[in-house]
Amino acid sequence: MVELLIVITVLGLLTTFTTIIAPVQIAKSRDARRKADLERIKIALYDYYFDADCFPKNLPDCNKNFASGSMVYLNNFPCDPSGNNYAYQREDKECSQWFKILTDLENTKDLGIVKVGCQFGCGLPECNYNYGLASTNIRVNEGCPEGEGPSEECFIATAVYGTSSAPEVDILREFRDEVLLKNNFGQGLVKFYYQSSPPVAEFIVKHSLMREVVRKVGIDPLVGMIKIF
């Protein structure tokens, strides 16, 4: 009888794992891949922009190279784990100055959805995606409910001041757009910043003392210099 109860218990645990726990973890794994894919695409789009001064009109199909002439910006362009292309939206002009790349996370409680401001939808015109990334001059949730929500701009400054709408963040954003992006050296700095700053910002957010140090030693003096400039 005891052996039978053990077998029933083990079978019950296995059933719970295979029908409830495992699918959830697999879905989270697919979502992690989606996030990583969009980060790679965003970097490639900026690489293209720094060469062409515009964002591309279209993105390649899955597994094709994202290239222009002899320059390859991303090999084997990623596709959503579902097999579909990621959604790409751009400014309706010959020379687009902004972009959005969008997808749907399966775990609708993923904190990343709130982080990028897509809890009420992202993507135009129907706001029917729940996750995405965008160029620094537009919110990924622009035009959707809660359009003033979080954005991916100025990672470290936003982490330091606790909001992307702080006056200091606006000053840094304007300096980036009006000064740095107007020359090759500045473009290189911006590219390096967007490649390296997200993990730094995440660390700062979790440590209040570090946030104060970075603000007083780094960001506040930089903002002061920009004001003089």
N, CA, C and O of each residue as an XYZ file, in Angstrom:
916
protein
N       0.829     -1.206      0.000
C       0.000      0.000      0.000
C       0.871      1.268      0.000
O       0.592      2.229     -0.718
N       1.938      1.248      0.825
C       2.823      2.392      0.894
C       3.482      2.643     -0.462
O       3.582      3.777     -0.929
N       3.931      1.540     -1.080
C       4.566      1.671     -2.394
C       3.603      2.256     -3.412
O       4.002      3.058     -4.256
N       2.347      1.864     -3.340
C       1.335      2.380     -4.264
C       1.133      3.875     -4.071
O       1.014      4.620     -5.043
N       1.093      4.315     -2.809
C       0.928      5.749     -2.524
C       2.123      6.551     -3.045
O       1.965      7.661     -3.554
N       3.330      5.968     -2.909
C       4.526      6.651     -3.411
C       4.460      6.803     -4.927
O       4.759      7.865     -5.475
N       4.057      5.714     -5.598
C       3.946      5.757     -7.055
C       2.926      6.802     -7.485
O       3.178      7.565     -8.417
N       1.776      6.843     -6.816
C       0.724      7.818     -7.153
C       1.231      9.238     -6.941
O       0.962     10.129     -7.747
N       1.974      9.445     -5.839
C       2.512     10.777     -5.554
C       3.511     11.216     -6.614
O       3.473     12.349     -7.094
N       4.415     10.290     -6.973
C       5.415     10.606     -7.993
C       4.751     10.922     -9.335
O       5.118     11.876    -10.020
N       3.754     10.086     -9.694
C       3.034     10.333    -10.942
C       2.321     11.683    -10.916
O       2.262     12.388    -11.924
N       1.782     12.030     -9.749
C       1.106     13.322     -9.616
C       2.067     14.476     -9.790
O       1.745     15.463    -10.451
N       3.262     14.359     -9.195
C       4.274     15.401     -9.341
C       4.747     15.525    -10.782
O       4.929     16.630    -11.292
N       4.943     14.392    -11.429
C       5.364     14.419    -12.827
C       4.307     15.061    -13.713
O       4.620     15.835    -14.617
N       3.043     14.724    -13.437
C       1.939     15.308    -14.219
C       1.882     16.816    -14.033
O       1.684     17.566    -14.989
N       2.062     17.258    -12.768
C       2.050     18.695    -12.484
C       3.174     19.397    -13.225
O       2.985     20.475    -13.788
N       4.353     18.772    -13.218
C       5.500     19.387    -13.876
C       5.303     19.484    -15.385
O       5.569     20.525    -15.987
N       4.838     18.400    -15.989
C       4.728     18.355    -17.454
C       3.553     19.164    -17.979
O       3.588     19.622    -19.121
N       2.518     19.349    -17.175
C       1.331     20.056    -17.663
C       1.246     21.509    -17.214
O       0.550     22.306    -17.842
N       1.944     21.868    -16.135
C       1.821     23.223    -15.602
C       3.170     23.931    -15.558
O       3.334     24.990    -16.165
N       4.127     23.360    -14.851
C       5.391     24.054    -14.609
C       6.241     24.135    -15.869
O       6.714     25.211    -16.234
N       6.436     23.001    -16.533
C       7.319     22.977    -17.706
C       6.869     23.940    -18.805
O       7.703     24.683    -19.324
N       5.587     23.961    -19.184
C       5.167     24.904    -20.235
C       5.426     26.356    -19.869
O       5.788     27.160    -20.727
N       5.243     26.696    -18.594
C       5.491     28.077    -18.162
C       6.966     28.431    -18.314
O       7.303     29.510    -18.803
N       7.837     27.531    -17.898
C       9.275     27.784    -17.995
C       9.736     27.845    -19.451
O      10.606     28.644    -19.797
N       9.158     27.011    -20.290
C       9.496     27.035    -21.715
C       9.069     28.354    -22.345
O       9.790     28.931    -23.159
N       7.873     28.827    -21.952
C       7.392     30.110    -22.469
C       8.310     31.247    -22.031
O       8.603     32.144    -22.821
N       8.765     31.216    -20.782
C       9.681     32.245    -20.289
C      11.003     32.206    -21.052
O      11.609     33.243    -21.320
N      11.437     31.004    -21.394
C      12.667     30.872    -22.173
C      12.500     31.495    -23.552
O      13.404     32.165    -24.051
N      11.343     31.273    -24.164
C      11.087     31.895    -25.475
C      11.039     33.418    -25.352
O      11.526     34.133    -26.228
N      10.452     33.909    -24.262
C      10.396     35.352    -24.058
C      11.795     35.939    -23.881
O      12.089     37.023    -24.385
N      12.652     35.220    -23.164
C      14.025     35.697    -22.986
C      14.730     35.797    -24.336
O      15.501     36.725    -24.580
N      14.457     34.843    -25.197
C      15.043     34.896    -26.536
C      14.504     36.090    -27.311
O      15.253     36.760    -28.022
N      13.210     36.360    -27.179
C      12.622     37.511    -27.879
C      13.297     38.807    -27.442
O      13.629     39.647    -28.279
N      13.500     38.972    -26.144
C      14.139     40.186    -25.636
C      15.562     40.311    -26.180
O      15.973     41.383    -26.626
N      16.301     39.220    -26.139
C      17.678     39.245    -26.630
C      17.719     39.551    -28.124
O      18.584     40.296    -28.584
N      16.789     38.981    -28.879
C      16.729     39.243    -30.319
C      16.514     40.728    -30.597
O      17.192     41.317    -31.439
N      15.565     41.325    -29.881
C      15.253     42.734    -30.118
C      16.428     43.636    -29.754
O      16.650     44.655    -30.409
N      17.181     43.275    -28.720
C      18.379     44.054    -28.376
C      19.395     43.985    -29.506
O      19.990     45.000    -29.867
N      19.600     42.801    -30.066
C      20.551     42.640    -31.169
C      20.096     43.439    -32.396
O      20.905     44.080    -33.066
N      18.803     43.389    -32.673
C      18.280     44.105    -33.834
C      18.443     45.614    -33.639
O      18.793     46.338    -34.572
N      18.187     46.074    -32.419
C      18.306     47.510    -32.143
C      19.733     47.990    -32.392
O      19.935     49.041    -33.000
N      20.708     47.240    -31.933
C      22.103     47.611    -32.150
C      22.423     47.625    -33.645
O      23.094     48.535    -34.131
N      21.947     46.625    -34.363
C      22.194     46.560    -35.804
C      21.543     47.736    -36.536
O      22.112     48.277    -37.484
N      20.361     48.122    -36.092
C      19.675     49.254    -36.723
C      20.471     50.547    -36.525
O      20.554     51.375    -37.433
N      21.050     50.713    -35.342
C      21.867     51.906    -35.125
C      23.160     51.856    -35.935
O      23.626     52.884    -36.426
N      23.734     50.675    -36.074
C      24.914     50.545    -36.937
C      24.577     50.993    -38.355
O      25.352     51.705    -38.993
N      23.418     50.569    -38.839
C      22.968     50.963    -40.172
C      22.762     52.484    -40.230
O      23.178     53.143    -41.184
N      22.116     53.022    -39.199
C      21.815     54.459    -39.175
C      23.089     55.295    -39.206
O      23.149     56.314    -39.894
N      24.099     54.871    -38.470
C      25.338     55.643    -38.424
C      26.022     55.668    -39.786
O      26.808     56.574    -40.063
N      25.736     54.695    -40.632
C      26.294     54.684    -41.990
C      25.404     55.413    -42.989
O      25.898     56.100    -43.883
N      24.080     55.261    -42.834
C      23.151     55.755    -43.856
C      22.423     57.045    -43.482
O      21.798     57.672    -44.337
N      22.497     57.447    -42.211
C      21.788     58.630    -41.706
C      20.275     58.449    -41.719
O      19.544     59.405    -41.458
N      19.798     57.273    -42.011
C      18.371     56.941    -41.980
C      18.249     55.504    -41.461
O      19.185     54.710    -41.555
N      17.089     55.200    -40.921
C      16.818     53.803    -40.593
C      16.244     53.109    -41.829
O      15.592     53.756    -42.648
N      16.476     51.814    -41.973
C      16.081     51.124    -43.211
C      14.574     51.097    -43.417
O      13.792     51.168    -42.469
N      14.191     50.994    -44.690
C      12.768     50.925    -45.017
C      12.164     49.587    -44.609
O      11.002     49.521    -44.208
N      12.944     48.539    -44.710
C      12.458     47.196    -44.383
C      13.564     46.405    -43.704
O      14.745     46.729    -43.824
N      13.167     45.373    -42.996
C      14.121     44.448    -42.405
C      14.066     43.131    -43.170
O      13.031     42.796    -43.746
N      15.161     42.386    -43.182
C      15.173     41.124    -43.935
C      14.287     40.067    -43.286
O      13.931     40.171    -42.112
N      13.943     39.067    -44.056
C      13.211     37.933    -43.513
C      14.107     37.128    -42.587
O      15.325     37.304    -42.568
N      13.492     36.249    -41.828
C      14.226     35.416    -40.882
C      15.377     34.679    -41.572
O      15.235     34.181    -42.688
N      16.493     34.625    -40.894
C      17.677     33.858    -41.300
C      18.411     34.442    -42.502
O      19.398     33.868    -42.962
N      17.941     35.574    -43.013
C      18.679     36.276    -44.061
C      19.620     37.294    -43.401
O      19.395     37.688    -42.256
N      20.650     37.713    -44.100
C      21.562     38.710    -43.549
C      20.964     40.107    -43.665
O      20.360     40.450    -44.681
N      21.136     40.900    -42.627
C      20.773     42.312    -42.661
C      22.000     43.048    -43.166
O      22.964     43.242    -42.425
N      21.964     43.455    -44.425
C      23.155     44.004    -45.067
C      22.785     45.129    -46.015
O      21.643     45.260    -46.455
N      23.798     45.941    -46.313
C      23.669     46.985    -47.321
C      24.982     47.024    -48.084
O      26.023     47.376    -47.529
N      24.926     46.661    -49.359
C      26.153     46.540    -50.128
C      27.029     45.451    -49.546
O      26.572     44.326    -49.340
N      28.265     45.770    -49.282
C      29.191     44.784    -48.717
C      29.170     44.770    -47.187
O      29.816     43.930    -46.562
N      28.424     45.707    -46.587
C      28.386     45.812    -45.124
C      27.268     44.934    -44.559
O      26.101     45.108    -44.911
N      27.623     43.997    -43.689
C      26.651     43.126    -43.028
C      26.487     43.605    -41.597
O      27.446     43.631    -40.825
N      25.269     43.983    -41.250
C      24.998     44.509    -39.917
C      24.539     43.421    -38.942
O      24.727     43.550    -37.732
N      23.939     42.353    -39.469
C      23.507     41.260    -38.601
C      23.341     39.999    -39.451
O      22.520     39.953    -40.367
N      24.125     38.994    -39.131
C      24.010     37.719    -39.828
C      22.799     36.932    -39.330
O      22.425     37.024    -38.161
N      22.195     36.165    -40.224
C      21.077     35.294    -39.841
C      20.053     36.051    -38.997
O      19.863     35.758    -37.817
N      19.411     37.012    -39.612
C      18.469     37.884    -38.907
C      17.483     37.044    -38.103
O      16.853     36.142    -38.656
N      17.337     37.322    -36.803
C      16.492     36.465    -35.953
C      15.012     36.629    -36.244
O      14.557     37.690    -36.671
N      14.284     35.574    -36.007
C      12.833     35.634    -36.108
C      12.243     35.202    -34.779
O      12.914     34.560    -33.972
N      11.006     35.552    -34.558
C      10.306     35.191    -33.336
C      10.302     33.668    -33.188
O      10.228     32.962    -34.193
N      10.380     33.142    -31.955
C      10.320     31.693    -31.756
C       9.098     31.028    -32.387
O       9.096     29.820    -32.628
N       8.064     31.821    -32.653
C       6.884     31.276    -33.323
C       7.145     31.041    -34.806
O       6.353     30.379    -35.477
N       8.253     31.579    -35.325
C       8.589     31.426    -36.731
C       8.258     32.643    -37.567
O       8.596     32.685    -38.750
N       7.602     33.636    -36.983
C       7.228     34.844    -37.714
C       8.302     35.909    -37.604
O       9.155     35.854    -36.717
N       8.258     36.881    -38.511
C       9.161     38.022    -38.409
C       8.731     38.929    -37.260
O       7.542     39.032    -36.958
N       9.692     39.583    -36.624
C       9.354     40.612    -35.647
C       8.754     41.804    -36.382
O       9.143     42.105    -37.510
N       7.811     42.474    -35.743
C       7.176     43.640    -36.364
C       8.153     44.815    -36.370
O       8.850     45.068    -35.387
N       8.189     45.520    -37.491
C       9.069     46.674    -37.643
C       8.253     47.853    -38.136
O       7.567     47.766    -39.154
N       8.333     48.959    -37.404
C       7.635     50.171    -37.794
C       8.625     51.314    -37.861
O       9.563     51.382    -37.067
N       8.413     52.220    -38.817
C       9.332     53.332    -39.031
C       8.561     54.581    -39.399
O       7.366     54.531    -39.693
N       9.257     55.695    -39.378
C       8.665     56.964    -39.773
C       8.266     56.914    -41.246
O       9.008     56.397    -42.081
N       7.093     57.454    -41.553
C       6.574     57.410    -42.918
C       7.206     58.528    -43.755
O       6.529     59.439    -44.231
N       8.508     58.422    -43.915
C       9.268     59.372    -44.727
C      10.326     58.595    -45.503
O      10.669     57.464    -45.158
N      10.829     59.224    -46.551
C      11.884     58.572    -47.327
C      13.091     58.260    -46.451
O      13.705     57.199    -46.569
N      13.418     59.197    -45.576
C      14.552     59.012    -44.662
C      14.020     58.970    -43.240
O      13.856     60.008    -42.597
N      13.753     57.779    -42.756
C      13.160     57.624    -41.429
C      14.175     57.938    -40.336
O      15.333     57.526    -40.408
N      13.719     58.675    -39.321
C      14.578     59.031    -38.195
C      14.178     58.312    -36.906
O      14.739     58.584    -35.844
N      13.225     57.410    -36.993
C      12.888     56.607    -35.817
C      12.390     55.234    -36.239
O      12.005     55.019    -37.388
N      12.408     54.309    -35.284
C      11.904     52.961    -35.550
C      11.323     52.357    -34.277
O      11.595     52.813    -33.167
N      10.521     51.326    -34.472
C      10.046     50.473    -33.387
C      10.159     49.024    -33.858
O       9.854     48.718    -35.011
N      10.593     48.146    -32.977
C      10.547     46.713    -33.251
C       9.731     46.080    -32.132
O       9.958     46.348    -30.952
N       8.779     45.239    -32.518
C       7.742     44.821    -31.579
C       7.489     43.323    -31.621
O       7.733     42.653    -32.624
N       6.992     42.821    -30.493
C       6.625     41.411    -30.403
C       5.622     41.241    -29.270
O       5.249     42.211    -28.610
N       5.194     40.024    -29.053
C       4.319     39.696    -27.925
C       5.031     38.696    -27.029
O       5.453     37.635    -27.488
N       5.166     39.034    -25.745
C       5.677     38.087    -24.771
C       4.545     37.172    -24.323
O       3.418     37.620    -24.112
N       4.851     35.901    -24.182
C       3.827     34.942    -23.756
C       3.465     35.112    -22.287
O       2.309     34.939    -21.900
N       4.449     35.447    -21.482
C       4.197     35.694    -20.066
C       3.741     37.141    -19.903
O       4.568     38.051    -19.840
N       2.461     37.348    -19.836
C       1.913     38.710    -19.792
C       2.191     39.416    -18.470
O       1.888     40.601    -18.329
N       2.768     38.698    -17.491
C       3.141     39.306    -16.217
C       4.627     39.643    -16.176
O       5.140     40.057    -15.136
N       5.313     39.473    -17.281
C       6.739     39.782    -17.348
C       6.954     41.263    -17.016
O       6.290     42.134    -17.579
N       7.885     41.538    -16.099
C       8.135     42.913    -15.679
C       8.682     43.774    -16.809
O       8.575     45.000    -16.766
N       9.263     43.142    -17.814
C       9.776     43.899    -18.945
C       8.687     44.658    -19.681
O       8.947     45.706    -20.273
N       7.469     44.135    -19.648
C       6.348     44.803    -20.318
C       6.098     46.164    -19.691
O       5.876     47.152    -20.392
N       6.138     46.206    -18.363
C       5.931     47.473    -17.651
C       7.134     48.383    -17.844
O       6.986     49.596    -17.990
N       8.316     47.800    -17.846
C       9.543     48.587    -17.978
C       9.545     49.415    -19.246
O       9.959     50.574    -19.228
N       9.089     48.836    -20.351
C       9.090     49.586    -21.615
C       7.780     50.334    -21.845
O       7.627     51.019    -22.856
N       6.823     50.207    -20.905
C       5.579     50.966    -20.999
C       4.526     50.369    -21.901
O       3.656     51.086    -22.394
N       4.587     49.052    -22.129
C       3.655     48.416    -23.061
C       2.520     47.672    -22.368
O       1.861     46.835    -22.986
N       2.284     47.968    -21.087
C       1.237     47.230    -20.379
C      -0.158     47.508    -20.932
O      -1.083     46.731    -20.699
N      -0.313     48.610    -21.663
C      -1.589     48.911    -22.299
C      -1.470     48.877    -23.822
O      -2.321     49.406    -24.537
N      -0.411     48.251    -24.298
C      -0.239     48.076    -25.729
C       0.829     48.971    -26.329
O       1.061     50.088    -25.866
N       1.473     48.462    -27.364
C       2.470     49.214    -28.116
C       2.311     48.909    -29.596
O       1.765     47.876    -29.982
N       2.796     49.827    -30.409
C       2.734     49.611    -31.853
C       1.527     50.250    -32.485
O       0.411     50.143    -31.976
N       1.756     50.916    -33.600
C       0.672     51.612    -34.294
C       0.190     50.791    -35.481
O       0.969     50.046    -36.076
N      -1.100     50.922    -35.835
C      -2.064     51.849    -35.238
C      -2.932     51.228    -34.142
O      -3.695     51.946    -33.496
N      -2.837     49.925    -33.918
C      -3.800     49.257    -33.040
C      -3.259     48.932    -31.654
O      -3.992     48.393    -30.826
N      -2.010     49.240    -31.384
C      -1.416     48.994    -30.059
C      -1.588     47.531    -29.639
O      -1.954     47.245    -28.499
N      -1.320     46.612    -30.567
C      -1.634     45.209    -30.327
C      -0.408     44.361    -29.990
O      -0.441     43.139    -30.140
N       0.684     45.005    -29.530
C       1.853     44.269    -29.060
C       2.088     44.611    -27.582
O       1.696     45.682    -27.117
N       2.723     43.701    -26.857
C       2.949     43.981    -25.439
C       4.423     44.162    -25.080
O       4.764     44.282    -23.903
N       5.293     44.183    -26.082
C       6.711     44.409    -25.792
C       7.397     44.936    -27.042
O       7.027     44.579    -28.161
N       8.388     45.778    -26.848
C       9.135     46.284    -27.984
C      10.262     47.195    -27.555
O      10.387     47.545    -26.382
N      11.069     47.569    -28.505
C      12.134     48.549    -28.322
C      11.997     49.592    -29.421
O      11.379     49.345    -30.456
N      12.582     50.760    -29.183
C      12.461     51.843    -30.158
C      13.736     52.659    -30.178
O      14.573     52.549    -29.283
N      13.878     53.481    -31.211
C      14.991     54.422    -31.252
C      14.814     55.430    -30.115
O      13.733     55.556    -29.540
N      15.884     56.134    -29.808
C      15.879     56.976    -28.620
C      14.998     58.215    -28.733
O      14.730     58.874    -27.729
N      14.548     58.538    -29.937
C      13.772     59.757    -30.126
C      12.267     59.513    -30.191
O      11.510     60.405    -30.571
N      11.832     58.309    -29.823
C      10.397     58.035    -29.779
C      10.140     56.957    -28.723
O      10.957     56.055    -28.540
N       9.019     57.053    -28.040
C       8.645     56.013    -27.082
C       8.049     54.834    -27.828
O       7.305     55.016    -28.791
N       8.365     53.652    -27.399
C       7.816     52.467    -28.057
C       6.302     52.413    -27.894
O       5.612     51.784    -28.697
N       5.777     53.075    -26.849
C       4.323     53.089    -26.638
C       3.674     54.385    -27.130
O       2.522     54.671    -26.801
N       4.412     55.162    -27.913
C       3.863     56.420    -28.429
C       2.583     56.173    -29.221
O       2.531     55.305    -30.092
N       1.549     56.957    -28.901
C       0.287     56.832    -29.600
C      -0.653     55.818    -28.982
O      -1.774     55.642    -29.459
N      -0.212     55.146    -27.921
C      -1.029     54.149    -27.245
C      -1.390     54.653    -25.842
O      -0.798     55.624    -25.370
N      -2.351     54.009    -25.171
C      -2.673     54.408    -23.792
C      -1.425     54.402    -22.924
O      -0.505     53.613    -23.135
N      -1.412     55.297    -21.946
C      -0.264     55.445    -21.057
C       0.981     55.804    -21.863
O       2.076     55.308    -21.598
N       0.789     56.678    -22.851
C       1.881     57.026    -23.739
C       3.036     57.738    -23.083
O       4.101     57.877    -23.684
N       2.844     58.197    -21.845
C       3.945     58.856    -21.151
C       4.679     57.897    -20.243
O       5.421     58.324    -19.359
N       4.484     56.603    -20.447
C       5.100     55.597    -19.592
C       6.592     55.501    -19.788
O       7.192     56.349    -20.448
N       7.210     54.455    -19.207
C       8.661     54.321    -19.254
C       9.184     54.247    -20.672
O       8.471     53.837    -21.588
N      10.408     54.637    -20.844
C      11.038     54.528    -22.152
C      12.435     53.964    -21.982
O      12.914     53.807    -20.859
N      13.091     53.658    -23.094
C      14.417     53.061    -23.045
C      15.506     54.125    -23.201
O      16.674     53.789    -23.395
N      15.134     55.400    -23.117
C      16.107     56.445    -23.366
C      17.023     56.653    -22.162
O      16.608     56.470    -21.017
N      18.283     57.040    -22.432
C      19.205     57.505    -21.409
C      19.182     56.605    -20.178
O      18.807     57.043    -19.090
N      19.577     55.362    -20.348
C      19.444     54.342    -19.317
C      19.990     54.784    -17.965
O      19.271     54.750    -16.966
N      21.253     55.197    -17.922
C      21.907     55.489    -16.653
C      21.298     56.721    -16.001
O      21.030     56.711    -14.799
N      21.073     57.788    -16.775
C      20.488     59.004    -16.212
C      19.084     58.735    -15.677
O      18.714     59.236    -14.615
N      18.306     57.945    -16.413
C      16.962     57.603    -15.944
C      17.038     56.811    -14.650
O      16.234     57.029    -13.745
N      18.001     55.889    -14.549
C      18.177     55.113    -13.323
C      18.575     56.014    -12.159
O      18.107     55.823    -11.037
N      19.436     56.994    -12.422
C      19.921     57.888    -11.371
C      18.817     58.790    -10.848
O      18.658     58.937     -9.636
N      18.044     59.402    -11.759
C      17.025     60.362    -11.350
C      15.661     59.725    -11.085
O      14.754     60.380    -10.571
N      15.521     58.447    -11.438
C      14.296     57.724    -11.128
C      13.169     57.945    -12.099
O      12.090     57.381    -11.920
N      13.381     58.757    -13.137
C      12.337     59.009    -14.134
C      12.991     59.492    -15.426
O      14.015     60.173    -15.395
N      12.394     59.135    -16.557
C      12.922     59.586    -17.846
C      12.481     61.003    -18.182
O      12.918     61.567    -19.186
N      11.606     61.591    -17.339
C      11.109     62.948    -17.606
C      11.805     63.997    -16.744
O      11.376     65.151    -16.732
N      12.860     63.632    -16.027
C      13.604     64.599    -15.223
C      14.234     65.654    -16.134
O      14.660     65.323    -17.240
N      14.305     66.916    -15.698
C      14.895     67.970    -16.536
C      16.326     67.640    -16.962
O      16.733     67.951    -18.081
N      17.079     67.013    -16.069
C      18.459     66.671    -16.398
C      18.531     65.651    -17.542
O      19.418     65.718    -18.393
N      17.582     64.708    -17.544
C      17.540     63.712    -18.614
C      17.210     64.395    -19.941
O      17.755     64.032    -20.983
N      16.329     65.371    -19.900
C      15.995     66.124    -21.120
C      17.220     66.842    -21.672
O      17.425     66.892    -22.885
N      18.039     67.401    -20.770
C      19.252     68.099    -21.194
C      20.221     67.126    -21.857
O      20.792     67.428    -22.905
N      20.403     65.963    -21.248
C      21.298     64.959    -21.817
C      20.776     64.454    -23.156
O      21.548     64.247    -24.093
N      19.476     64.260    -23.243
C      18.872     63.779    -24.485
C      19.059     64.795    -25.616
O      19.365     64.432    -26.752
N      18.869     66.073    -25.281
C      19.043     67.122    -26.287
C      20.500     67.211    -26.736
O      20.778     67.406    -27.919
N      21.428     67.067    -25.789
C      22.856     67.104    -26.132
C      23.209     65.951    -27.060
O      23.974     66.115    -28.011
N      22.636     64.768    -26.771
C      22.881     63.618    -27.650
C      22.387     63.884    -29.064
O      23.103     63.630    -30.033
N      21.157     64.397    -29.185
C      20.544     64.568    -30.501
C      21.153     65.728    -31.287
O      21.344     65.638    -32.500
N      21.456     66.830    -30.571
C      21.881     68.043    -31.261
C      23.391     68.168    -31.410
O      23.865     68.953    -32.231
N      24.156     67.405    -30.628
C      25.609     67.522    -30.691
C      26.260     66.192    -31.079
O      26.932     66.102    -32.106
N      26.057     65.167    -30.257
C      26.777     63.916    -30.464
C      26.430     63.243    -31.788
O      27.320     62.784    -32.504
N      25.150     63.183    -32.113
C      24.739     62.473    -33.322
C      25.027     63.243    -34.608
O      24.711     62.780    -35.704
N      25.630     64.425    -34.462
C      25.931     65.234    -35.640
C      27.340     64.985    -36.179
O      27.724     65.554    -37.200
N      28.113     64.131    -35.492
C      29.462     63.865    -35.962
C      29.835     62.411    -35.712
O      29.217     61.733    -34.892
N      30.851     61.939    -36.428
C      31.232     60.527    -36.349
C      31.709     60.120    -34.963
O      31.360     59.047    -34.471
N      32.511     60.982    -34.329
C      33.019     60.655    -33.001
C      31.866     60.520    -32.002
O      31.824     59.576    -31.213
N      30.937     61.472    -32.047
C      29.788     61.428    -31.143
C      28.915     60.215    -31.394
O      28.404     59.604    -30.456
N      28.745     59.866    -32.658
C      27.960     58.681    -32.995
C      28.594     57.421    -32.408
O      27.898     56.518    -31.945
N      29.926     57.376    -32.436
C      30.618     56.238    -31.839
C      30.393     56.157    -30.340
O      30.209     55.074    -29.785
N      30.410     57.323    -29.686
C      30.146     57.349    -28.253
C      28.732     56.878    -27.939
O      28.521     56.105    -27.005
N      27.766     57.347    -28.723
C      26.378     56.945    -28.506
C      26.215     55.444    -28.715
O      25.529     54.774    -27.943
N      26.843     54.927    -29.749
C      26.766     53.496    -30.023
C      27.329     52.692    -28.852
O      26.717     51.723    -28.404
N      28.511     53.105    -28.355
C      29.118     52.408    -27.218
C      28.218     52.487    -25.988
O      28.067     51.512    -25.251
N      27.623     53.657    -25.779
C      26.750     53.850    -24.616
C      25.573     52.887    -24.639
O      25.272     52.253    -23.628
N      24.905     52.772    -25.781
C      23.722     51.917    -25.853
C      24.056     50.433    -25.835
O      23.199     49.599    -25.544
N      25.294     50.112    -26.144
C      25.713     48.718    -26.044
C      26.082     48.335    -24.623
O      25.881     47.189    -24.221
N      26.615     49.268    -23.861
C      27.193     48.931    -22.560
C      26.395     49.416    -21.351
O      26.599     48.902    -20.251
N      25.500     50.380    -21.515
C      24.883     51.007    -20.345
C      23.724     50.245    -19.695
O      23.528     50.406    -18.490
N      22.936     49.420    -20.415
C      21.796     48.774    -19.744
C      22.150     47.994    -18.486
O      21.473     48.181    -17.475
N      23.179     47.119    -18.477
C      23.480     46.403    -17.240
C      23.958     47.322    -16.127
O      23.705     47.059    -14.952
N      24.657     48.414    -16.494
C      25.096     49.387    -15.491
C      23.884     50.045    -14.848
O      23.824     50.207    -13.629
N      22.913     50.424    -15.687
C      21.702     51.063    -15.176
C      20.933     50.121    -14.250
O      20.419     50.548    -13.216
N      20.853     48.847    -14.616
C      20.151     47.882    -13.766
C      20.828     47.770    -12.407
O      20.147     47.661    -11.387
N      22.162     47.796    -12.377
C      22.894     47.727    -11.112
C      22.622     48.968    -10.271
O      22.406     48.869     -9.064
N      22.634     50.138    -10.910
C      22.411     51.393    -10.192
C      21.022     51.423     -9.574
O      20.862     51.865     -8.437
N      20.024     50.961    -10.302
C      18.650     50.972     -9.808
C      18.527     50.189     -8.507
O      17.743     50.554     -7.631
N      19.294     49.123     -8.381
C      19.189     48.235     -7.217
C      20.013     48.704     -6.019
O      19.906     48.116     -4.943
N      20.833     49.748     -6.175
C      21.717     50.174     -5.096
C      21.614     51.696     -4.915
O      22.172     52.462     -5.701
N      20.909     52.112     -3.890
C      20.641     53.537     -3.676
C      21.921     54.335     -3.444
O      22.030     55.471     -3.905
N      22.895     53.752     -2.732
C      24.143     54.466     -2.489
C      24.881     54.717     -3.802
O      25.384     55.816     -4.035
N      24.943     53.701     -4.654
C      25.586     53.868     -5.954
C      24.867     54.921     -6.787
O      25.498     55.693     -7.508
N      23.543     54.947     -6.680
C      22.762     55.934     -7.423
C      23.170     57.356     -7.021
O      23.327     58.227     -7.876
N      23.340     57.583     -5.718
C      23.735     58.902     -5.243
C      25.148     59.265     -5.690
O      25.412     60.397     -6.095
N      26.052     58.288     -5.610
C      27.439     58.535     -5.998
C      27.523     58.900     -7.477
O      28.177     59.875     -7.846
N      26.856     58.110     -8.323
C      26.895     58.368     -9.763
C      26.287     59.727    -10.082
O      26.762     60.448    -10.959
N      25.229     60.061     -9.355
C      24.582     61.348     -9.609
C      25.496     62.518     -9.246
O      25.664     63.446    -10.036
N      26.089     62.473     -8.046
C      26.880     63.610     -7.571
C      28.242     63.697     -8.243
O      28.745     64.792     -8.495
N      28.837     62.554     -8.531
C      30.193     62.541     -9.085
C      30.183     62.593    -10.615
O      31.085     63.161    -11.231
N      29.145     61.990    -11.223
C      29.132     61.869    -12.670
C      28.080     62.688    -13.401
O      28.410     63.578    -14.185
N      26.814     62.385    -13.141
C      25.742     62.954    -13.971
C      25.536     64.447    -13.719
O      25.455     65.223    -14.671
N      25.447     64.868    -12.432
C      25.216     66.289    -12.148
C      26.317     67.174    -12.718
O      26.006     68.182    -13.351
N      27.615     66.834    -12.517
C      28.665     67.660    -13.135
C      28.589     67.676    -14.665
O      28.848     68.705    -15.289
N      28.234     66.534    -15.267
C      28.115     66.483    -16.722
C      27.004     67.404    -17.207
O      27.177     68.138    -18.181
N      25.870     67.362    -16.529
C      24.756     68.231    -16.905
C      25.170     69.700    -16.756
O      24.822     70.530    -17.596
N      25.918     70.025    -15.678
C      26.392     71.389    -15.482
C      27.292     71.845    -16.618
O      27.183     72.981    -17.080
N      28.176     70.972    -17.070
C      29.070     71.306    -18.181
C      28.295     71.524    -19.470
O      28.613     72.422    -20.250
N      27.268     70.692    -19.692
C      26.463     70.826    -20.906
C      25.720     72.156    -20.909
O      25.595     72.800    -21.951
N      25.229     72.565    -19.747
C      24.526     73.853    -19.657
C      25.452     74.997    -20.058
O      25.040     75.921    -20.759
N      26.704     74.932    -19.610
C      27.671     75.966    -19.982
C      27.971     75.906    -21.471
O      28.081     76.932    -22.143
N      28.103     74.652    -21.984
C      28.403     74.449    -23.398
C      27.289     75.013    -24.266
O      27.363     74.936    -25.493
